[in-house]
Each structure stands twice: as structure tokens, then as C-alpha cells.
Amino acid sequence: MSATLDSSEMPQVAKNNAGTPSNNIVNKTFSDKKKDNDNNSRLNNIIKVKSVIPRKRQDLLKWYGWGYKDSMFKLQGDMAYFTGNRYSIGEKPLPHLQKWAVDYFNIDTNKPPKIPKLPTSYPESRLPGNVKQELEKIAPVSVDGLDRLIRAHGQTLKDISYVRTNKFPRIPDAVIWPNSHEQVVQIVESASRHRFVIIPFGGGTSVSGAVTCPAKERRPILVLDTSEMNSILWLDKEQLLARIQAGIVGQDLEREMRSRGFTVGHEPDSYEFSTLGGWVATRASGMKKNTYGNIEDLVVHTKVVTGRGVIERGCLVPRISCGPDWEHTIMGSEGCLGVVTEVTIKIRPLPAVTRYGSLVFPDWESGFYFEREVARRRLQPSSIRLMDNEQFRFGQALKTESSWGGVLLEGLKRMYITRIKGFDPAQLCVVTLLLEGDSEQVCERERRLHEVAAQWGGVPAGADNGERGYTLTFVIAYLRDVAMEYDVVAESFETSVPWGRALALCDRVKRRVRDECRQHGIVHYLISCRLTQTYDAGCCIYFYFAHNTAQCSDPVATYEAIEEAARDEIIASGGSISHHHGIGKLRKKWYTDTVSEPGRLLLLAAKKALDPDNIFALGNMAFEEGDIKDSVSVKSKL
Ligand SMILES: Cc1cc2nc3c(=O)[nH]c(=O)nc-3n(C[C@H](O)[C@H](O)[C@H](O)COP(=O)(O)OP(=O)(O)OC[C@H]3O[C@@H](n4cnc5c(N)ncnc54)[C@H](O)[C@@H]3O)c2cc1C
């Protein structure tokens, strides 16, 4: 195997600071043996990546919400704007956003925004002093209140509401930052000896409550922050593979790969902050999965530290017919079976051409049938997304220009679409496209897509609109913070569904949400959806729901009750518990209906086999939350 490495930086060889050999957990792993063979060429070229995100995350990121501290929506007078210059709409007035927010949510912009105050006190750490000292010999440890608070949660509405009001029933007792697989082995051994709980923490972007501390846990909880484990261990240009530590953040990974002429191509909307290990642990899906695959298609090999030892396959092969693929037990295990420390992942040469595109359709059904036909013919470009009319209008509200009507409906294009084609602006829908490949492939694919679009009344609406659609994806995540400042709660939920049931599902879920709002006395709300991924057998539908909380004594509980009703409707309509957001604690209720009893028992058996002491007591999926009794309950169920 000819391995070519790119960095001249010296390796960060893992140190056992405690000075004790790792005895309990398997000492020599398969990939160590492999390293012995390839040592000379690989070890000298480990690339320690300098992450955009510092260890003190709070220096760069908001402690109470989404993303960078310097990036947020602000309402001022009758104008809205987005601060900072990290995103294309930064520091530009958004003349339509405030009117849109008032129209939909009846917000009172004269009231001062509710900006949360940093807590002044935190629960005392329950980590015993002797254990802390032992851990400090392995890797840096913090018991600082804010370090613990910001790693007590992910990004669900409840998480963010609790962090803003300092209402968490339980936060971690300490945070540790290992920088190597070997250090993780020692930490897990220590947990086994001293009976504390470990929560693996990547980017904290979970939207399922997966990373949130189990409220009932009585043992000390240690958050194992993977962010210092972000080295590229080797990169093989011939085999198009790279072995990477699991804590690398998406944007760092992509930047490093691009600078060497490659891409992993996995771009979930959270990829600025989420990590490789998090993607594996949640079975993530990226926006360009049509070209590069979802995470399960990209991963070739994982190395995982469990309570029972290190689990990994002994060879690096593209496929193996060797019984059920247990690596799929790790993918989607949501931190409950162990810590993913290293991942071998496919890489691709950078495409010669990246082209955006957009199409306008007279209504949702036409756009939907276009997408269905594209999937039937397997014509999907890297990304293809259909937005409903509500989202089209929201896109208009985020325009930086002052003329109402929007980019899509400007000038001649506007006249063509509305007057000549006769599209109703209150019905029309937009498809955004992202095409990658060589110039000829991209042109040919675009031509064929336009041909199919024409059959469903679709009209090309230009590259700028497509690009804008994709780049705005990253700022949309910032809206919830400003919404909460004006008493609006918001969240997204998603599903996968067979083609034949998708249209009915969208209809029924929207109707159910409207009915629920009526029953809860909610007048001002938004329910909207888009079709974000397509497959041979169906698609992913992604809903946004937001409402004014004026009528709600407990806004989060009301939101959750409505989302729960929506999920019941999804399941009744033939949809799944989740397409890529995972189960966590939020969607556990539907786990047993999704997986039959033998399936649940198989998961519990895997837990018993890999984590007999219930070190990873996160309480996600089929596992009960928390305290030491739960490990017994897992055992007794078997
Ligand atoms: C704005 C926004 C957009 C999003 N868009 C997408 C999207 O397009 N596609 C998508 O799939 N998801 C998306 N998500 C969800 C989320 O980003 C993914 O679930 C992501 O994979 C989580 O990665 P993370 O590193 O942030 O993990 P975390 O949130 O830190 O953890 C998630 C779970 O994985 C476990 N875990 C993390 N690292 C490890 C590890 N090394 N070993 C073992 N367990 C580990 C944790 O214990 C936890 O149970 C989005 C979320 C937000 C807030």
C-alpha cells in the first residue's frame, strides 16, 4: 500500500501520564498491529489539526444557544440584521425579516429582547478528589461550572430553554479532554474501577437529547470531550482513505482535506460544529449524500473503546461477508456502547466543477413528482431539495435587498414566472440543486434535470438562488435564539417515508399541527416542510414548527406536546421515528414500535456485552436513564 502523507508536523504520541500500563482493556489492538507494519511511513506524519474551536468553547461560541458568539440575528427599530461577517448576510440590513416575524408570530418588537444572563452559581462537582487526581494524570480535567454547563446538553428546544434559565436537573461533574485512543482506554478503565459515568461529547449539536445528562443519575458524570482527539493519523492518496481521530470537527476536516485536494463530502447542516465521532454515533446524513453517501456509506473502519475492551475489525477491506456487521451496532449507538476514537473514512478527489441551480414549480405536488421522477431515474445531483411555499417566502424575508418580491421574483424573471407562466406566488415551490463532477458531467446532468423539470411545469431560476439557498441553511440555525428573545419557540423534526406515502404524510402532519395549535389556543405559528433527501425507496421530509408562546404557561411543554402529536401522525402515516436526528431521549417513546421485541433484546444484549458496568449510562434509545440500578435492570431483562 503506498501511503502518501502531507504534513511535516511531528506526531502527538499519546502519553500515559499516569505511568500505568493499560491492563484491563485489550492492550494491543488490531490497528496497533497494523501500525507496526506500516509504522515508518505513517507515524511520522500524523497531522495535529488546529481546530477553529478552542478548548474553552465559550470563548468563541455562545454559551446559551447556537453557533458563534459574534453571529446572531438582531431586531432594531423596524430593521433586522445579522451580526458579524462569517456568513454572506452578515452586517447587511434585512428589510423584510421583521415584517415577516410580526406577520407570522405577532411578536412585539418594542419589548426588550430576553437575553439570558450567565449563571453565577453551579451545582457542586460530585467527582471525588482522588478520582480527579487520577484522571488529571491521564489528561486535562476541569470542574469549572461553565465548562460543565455548556457540555450538559445538545440543541433541542428543551436543552436551550434549560441552559438559558439554568434549570438543568443534572449537569456533568467534570470534563476531560483526552488526545488519544490510549488515554480514552485509561479513562474507561478508571470509570470501571471508580464507578462513574462517561458521556462522550463531540460538538454538542445533538437534537435528540442524546448528549444531555440523565437526570436521575446518582454516580458522578464525566463528560469525555473528544475535541483534542482531532489528528489525521494517515492519509492514503492511492487507496482514497484517511484514518482520523473521532473528535475532529466537520469544518476542520473538510478544510484539511481540501487543502490536500480531497474531500470527505459529508456535510450535515451542523458540520461547522459537529464531529466525525458524533456523526458515527448518530448515523448522520449529509446534504451531499447522493454523491458521497451517508455516514454508513463513508466509514470503512471504526475503533471503539467499550467497557469490555477495544472493538474493531482486524482488516481494512471494502466489504466483508462475515456475519452481521457489528460496526452497524456502533453506528447510531448514541454514546451508549463506548467511545469512538478513530475512524477510517473514504475520501474523494475534489470535483472539478461545483455548480448551484434552482427550479421553480407551480406548487408542492409538481415539485414532489419532479423529485420522485429524478429518483426513479437515479438522476440525483449531489444535493436536491424541495422547499414548500412557506419556506420560499421565508427565503424572501431573508433577502438583503429592499424591494419586496425577492430574488426569485425579480424583474424579468418575476414577470416570466408570475405573468407568463401564471404561477401563484402563494403556491409556488422551489428546488435547489448542487451539482458536482467534471464540466461535461455537470452540464449533461443539469440538461437532463431541466428536461424532467419541464414535464412537471418547472422553470430554471438560476444559480444564484440555488447557492443562496444552500448558504442560508447555516444561518437558519441562528433564528431560534432571536425567536426565544421575543417569546417564540421553534424546532425542527424529520422523518423518512416511502414515496407512495410522502405526500399524504406532509398533508396529515401539517393538518395535525394546525389542529393541535387550535386546541392549545395558539394563533400565531409556522408549520412548514421540505424534502431534503431522496432514495430509491423513499425520501426524507424535514419539518419546521414555531409558535408564539403568549398562550402557554409552559411553552416548552406545549411545544413538545404538539411535536409528539406530530410524530404520532408521522408514524401513523408510514413515516419513521427519525431519518438522521437519531432517537436519544426525545424519541425513545417510539423505539419499541420501530424495532420489534427481539430487536430491542439484541440491543440490550449488545449493551450487556460491551458495557457490563453501565459506564455509558446515557439512557438513550431502549436504555433506561441513569442510576446504578439501571445496569442491573439491563442485565435482569436478559
Ligand atoms: C442546526 C443543526 C443542523 C443539523 N443538521 C444535521 C444534518 O444535516 N444531518 C444530520 O445527520 N444531523 C444534523 N444535525 C444533528 C447533529 O448535528 C448530528 O446528530 C451530529 O452527528 C452530532 O454530532 P456531534 O459531534 O455534535 O455529537 P454530540 O451532539 O456531541 O453527541 C451526539 C451523540 O453522539 C455521542 N457521541 C459523540 N461523539 C462520540 C464519540 N466519539 N464516540 C461515541 N459517542 C459519541 C454522544 O454521546 C451523543 O449521544 C443538526 C443539528 C443542528 C443543531
The ligand as a Gaussian input file, in Angstrom:
#p B3LYP/6-31G(d) Opt

LIG

0 1
 C      -28.562000      23.271000      13.248000
 C      -28.412000      21.786000      13.193000
 C      -28.356000      21.161000      11.964000
 C      -28.219000      19.776000      11.898000
 N      -28.145000      19.173000      10.676000
 C      -27.940000      17.842000      10.592000
 C      -27.828000      17.198000       9.314000
 O      -27.887000      17.840000       8.265000
 N      -27.615000      15.860000       9.290000
 C      -27.507000      15.126000      10.443000
 O      -27.298000      13.921000      10.377000
 N      -27.655000      15.707000      11.670000
 C      -27.850000      17.031000      11.761000
 N      -27.976000      17.631000      12.997000
 C      -27.885000      16.805000      14.215000
 C      -26.452000      16.661000      14.762000
 O      -25.616000      17.652000      14.223000
 C      -25.906000      15.289000      14.431000
 O      -26.616000      14.338000      15.190000
 C      -24.409000      15.126000      14.670000
 O      -23.995000      13.922000      14.092000
 C      -23.989000      15.181000      16.128000
 O      -22.578000      15.291000      16.176000
 P      -21.844000      15.947000      17.433000
 O      -20.395000      15.802000      17.211000
 O      -22.339000      17.313000      17.656000
 O      -22.312000      14.963000      18.574000
 P      -22.845000      15.311000      20.043000
 O      -24.038000      16.169000      19.961000
 O      -21.731000      15.768000      20.880000
 O      -23.292000      13.862000      20.518000
 C      -24.359000      13.178000      19.925000
 C      -24.381000      11.737000      20.443000
 O      -23.230000      11.062000      19.959000
 C      -22.412000      10.620000      21.043000
 N      -21.024000      10.805000      20.654000
 C      -20.418000      11.947000      20.211000
 N      -19.134000      11.700000      19.920000
 C      -18.925000      10.394000      20.190000
 C      -17.793000       9.536000      20.104000
 N      -16.606000       9.950000      19.662000
 N      -17.948000       8.247000      20.474000
 C      -19.127000       7.782000      20.903000
 N      -20.232000       8.538000      21.008000
 C      -20.125000       9.821000      20.644000
 C      -22.834000      11.444000      22.239000
 O      -22.622000      10.776000      23.443000
 C      -24.312000      11.649000      21.953000
 O      -25.032000      10.536000      22.373000
 C      -28.136000      19.017000      13.094000
 C      -28.191000      19.668000      14.325000
 C      -28.331000      21.027000      14.382000
 C      -28.397000      21.695000      15.716000

